Amino acid sequence: MNPIKRRATRIVNVGKVAVGGGFPISVQSMTTACTDDIPVVVQEIQRLTVAGCQIVRVSVVDEAAARALATIKRQITVPLVADIHFDYRLALMAIAAGVDKIRINPGNIGNSSRVKEILKAAQAAGIPIRIGVNSGSLEKSLLQQFVHPTAEAMVASAAKHIELCRENGFEDIIVALKSSNVNLMIAANRLFAEQYDYPLHLGVTEAGPYRQGIIKSAIGIGALLAEGIGDTIRVSLTDDPVEEVYAGREILKSLNLTHQGITLVSCPTCGRAEVDIIGITKEVENRTRDIQKSLTVAIMGCAVNGPGEAREADLGIAGGKQVFLFFKKGKIIARIPESQAVERLIEEIEKWDESPDSTAVKKEN
């Protein structure tokens, strides 16, 4: 049983994906192509889906993008979210096109009457809204009150728009409080979680390029998830969005919050290693990153910790001098040359379908 006690929230359905209420934490991403370029967008979404993305978001910047949504949705298998800024009419068009969720930023969508129109349309369509609060686009009135973006200001922004939703009988809400400042993002989500039971979408916005963005996201998202806060996540990277999905999955796996995907345990190598542990590990990682099976694979380089770590994994190899011992469920099943190690490991991973340990994600207690 997972030792993390998840925060109790209401359940919000985004298409076929349940968010909150103890359901598995979903990984999201966002396309980068212009949304009206339908073939390119569909191909990108398909790549994201293979990588493990469970909810995908597209920018709707104009009417051409909004008109493309219905065609895109017919060609994909994951829930589709329309990201709307500034023009509330685009949100209405997106809802009419059949999207599974609308994301709006209260700080730039306009006056309350425009928000009310979106709420009415979303309610009629039976889809949720994500209230996205970013520290960089808070309402002017809140900046005047709090002087700078603070956790209190971000929660106050969300609270104002939650109240507007409630006044109009709309409760199908997911909330995101994001910042490029990791500490501010953590503080805002903690504060919100103390006051509301709406599901939270976690992310460090504008986290930066690959390495920096992954580190910032792992700290911000991971810290909150470890406290039981968070119901769906997006890692924002200035990189291929498929990398966002891989990073999100790794964050969840590291906290034992998902059972999907290969977990690699590999040593950092040292002067004791007499095999190419770095090259072998990279190749195995690249060849298994889209595999959704639940198993731990150890790749170890020497006799100090190698055999012990390999035995604890579902599958494992421990290196000697240009040779590996191959372990399966703690038992040595073969001694193989270094040149054959990767292929044998991949072969055994592919066979793991028949193992009872290869199970689907279940709802957490």
N, C-alpha and C positions, 0 to 999 in steps of 0.2 A: 504494500500500500504506500502511496506517495506521502511522505511526511509533511508536505506543504498543505496547509489548510486553506482552501480557496475561499475568498470573500464571497458571501452569499449575494447574488444579484437576481433580478428578474431575467427572464429569457426573452431574447429578441431574435426572430428568425430572419436571416438574410438569404432569401431563396431557400435552398435545401440545407443551409448551414445554420445550426442553432448557436447563438452567441450568448454567453452568460449561463447562469443557473447550474454551474458545475460541468457543463459540456466541455469537450476538449478545446483547448485554445487554438484558434485558427490562425494561419499565416496568410497575410495579404501582400499584394504588391500593386504596382501601377504601371501602365504602359507608357512608353516614351514617344511613340509615333503620333502624328496628327490623327485624331480620331476619325476624320472623314476619309482617311486612307484605309478603307476597310480590309483589303487583303493583308496588308502589312500588320494591322492591329490584330486581326484574327490569328495570324501566324505567331505573333508575339505572345498572345494569350495562351495559345497551345503550348509554346515552349515553357511558359510559366506553370501551366497545369502539370506538365510532365515533371517539372522540378519539385512539385508538391504544393503549389499555390492553391489556396482554397477559396479565396475571394479576390476578385480583380477589379481595379478601379481605373476609369478612363477620364481624361479631361474633356469637359464640354465647354468649349470656349466661344462657340458661335452656333448658328442654326444648322450649318452644314454638318457639324459634329453631332448635334442632337438628332438630325435626320438619319445619321448612320447607325444609331444605337440599336434599332430594331433588327437590322440586318446582322449586325455583330452578334447580338444575343442569340439569334437562331443558329449560329455556327459554333458556339462554345458550350462547354459543359459545366462551367463554374459560375456562381452568382456574379452579376455585373452591377457595379456601383458607378453612378454618375457624379463626377466632382464638379460642383458649380460655384462660381464666384461672380459677384457683381450683378448679374442679370437673372432675376428670379424667373423670367419667362422661359429661360433655358431649362430650369428645373421642371417647369410644367410640361415642356416638350419631352423631357427625359422620362418623366412619369408616364406620359401617354405612350411612349415607345416601349414600355414594359420592363424598365430596369428593376433590379431587386432592392436597391437602396439609393437614397440621395444623400450626398455629403454637402453640407453648406457651412460656410464660415459666418457666424452671426455678425462679425465685425464689418463685413463688406457686402452683405446681401441686400441691404436697404432697410426701409422702415418696417414696422410691425405688420402693417397691412399686407405687405408683400410676403412676409413669412407666413401669415395666416393663409394666404392663397396656396402656398406650397403645402402647408399642413393639411388643408382640406383635400387637396388632390391626392396626397400620399395616403391619407386615411381611406379615401374611396378606393384606392388601388390596393390597399392592404400591405403597404411596404413601409419599412422604418426609415428614419432620418438619423444621420450622424451629425451631431453638433460638434464641429471642429473648431476648437479654440487654440489659436497660435499666439505665443507671446509677442510675435512681431507684427501682429495686426489687430491688437486690442482696440476697442472702441475709444474714441477721443475722450468721452466723458469719464471712462475708467482711468485713462492715463492722467487726466487732470486730478482725479481723486487720489490715485495711488502714486503719482509722479513717474514711477518706473514700472515696467512689467514685473509683477510679483505673483507668488502662488495665490495670494488672496484675490488679486485682480483677475487672474485667470478663472478662478472658481466663481467669482462674482459675475463674470461674463457668461459662463455656462449657466449659472443659476437664473440669470435674467431670461435667457432663452428657453430654459426648461419651464419656467413659470408661464411664459407665453404659450408654450405647447400645452401645458396643463389647463390653462384658461380656455383653450380650444378643444379640450377633451382628447388630446393626443399624448399618448404615453409610450409609443413604440420608438424609444430613443436609445441610441448609443452615443457616448460622449468621448471625445478625445481632447486631451490637454497637452499640447506639444510645445517644445521649445528646443532650440539648438543648444541651450544651456542645460546640461545634464542635471545639475542639482536643482534647478528651477522646475524642470519637468518632473522629477521625482517628488519634490515638495508639493506641487500642484495636484498630482494624482493622489498622493497620500491624503491631502486635505479634502479633496472631493470624495474619496472613498469613505471618509468619516461621516459624511453628511447625506450621501445618496446611495441608492441601490441600483442605479442604472449600470449596465455593462460598460466597461472601459476599453477603448482602443488605445493601445500603448505605442509610442514611437518617439524617438528623438528626431525632430524635423531638421532638415538641412544638415545632416550629421557629417557630411563631407565625403571625400574620396574613400576608396575601398578600405584601407587599413584603419584610418582614423575613424571612419564612419562605423565600421564593425565594432571597434573598441568602445566608442561612445554609446552605441546602441546596446551592446551587451551589458554595459554597466547600468545604463538607465532602465532599460526594459527588464534586465535580469534582476536588478535590485528589487523592483516592484513585484515581479512574479514570485520571487523568493518569499515575499511577505504575503502572498496570496492575492495580490492586486493585479488585475488584468485579465481580459477575456478574449482578446484578439490582438494581433501585433503586426506592425510593419517596420522593417528595417529600411531606413531611407539612405540610399547610397548614390553618389555620383558615379554610377557604373551601370553595367548591364543589370536590369531588374531581376534577372534570374539569380544573380548573386545575392540579392535581397532575400529571396526565398530560401536559398541554402543557408544563409546566416540566421534567418529566423528559425529554421528547423533546428540548427545547432544550439541556439539559445534554449529552446524548449527541451531538447534532448539532454542538455547538460544539467537541467533541473529535474529530469525524469518526468516532464510534463507532457511528453508524447512518446508513443511506442512505435512511431514510424521512422524508418531510415536506419542506415548502417551507422553504428557508433564505432569509430576507430580509436583504439588505444595503441599508441606507438611511442617508442622511446626517442628522446632527443638526440641520441647517438653520442658517442665519445670515442676516445682512443682505443677502447676495448673492442669496438665493432669491427668485424672482419667481413662484413657484407654491406652492400649499398642500401642501407636502410632508408635513407632519404629518398632516393630514386624509386625504390619499391613502394614506399608509402604514398608518394605522390601519384604514382600510376594507379594504385588501388583506389585511392580517393577519387581520382578523375573517372574511373570506370564504374564506381558504385554510387556516385552522388545522386543519381536519379532512382535508385532502388529504394522502394518503400518498405522493405521487410524489416522486421524487428529483431536485430541480433547485434552482438558485440564482437568485433574482430580485432585481435591483437597482432601487432607487427613489432617484434622485439629484436634487438640487435646483438645481445650477448647473453652469457650464462649467469649474470648476477641476478637481475630481476626478470629476465626474459621468460624462462620456463614457468615461473609462478604466475606472472601476468597472463601468459598465454593459456594456462590451465583454467583461469577464472573466466575467460571469454568463451563465447560459443564456438568460435573458430580462432585459431591462432598459429603463428609461426614464430619460432625463436631461432635466431641465427647463430651459427658457429663459423668455422672457417670455410667460406664459400658453400655453405650447406645450411639447410633449415630443418628443424624438427617441426612436424605439422601436428597440431593438437585439435581435437574435436571433442567438445564437452568434457574437457579436462584430461582426455586420454591421448597419448601419442599414437597416431595412426600411420605415420609415414616419415621417412627421412628423404628429403628431396634436394637436388642441386639448386643453388641460387638461381640459375637461369630458368628454372621451371616453377619457381615459387609463386609468381604472380598468377600465372595461368591456372595453377592448381587451386589457389585461393579463390579466384573468381569462379572456377568450376564448382567448388563446394558451396559458395554463396548462392549460386544459381540453383543448386539442388535443394537449398533450404526451404523451398516451397512446401515440401512434404513434412516439415518439422512442425510439431504442435506449438513450438515457441513462436512461429511466424503467424501472429494473430492480428486481427483488426483492432483499431482504436475503440475503446469502450468508454462509456460515460463514467466519470470519476465519482467516487462516493463523497 
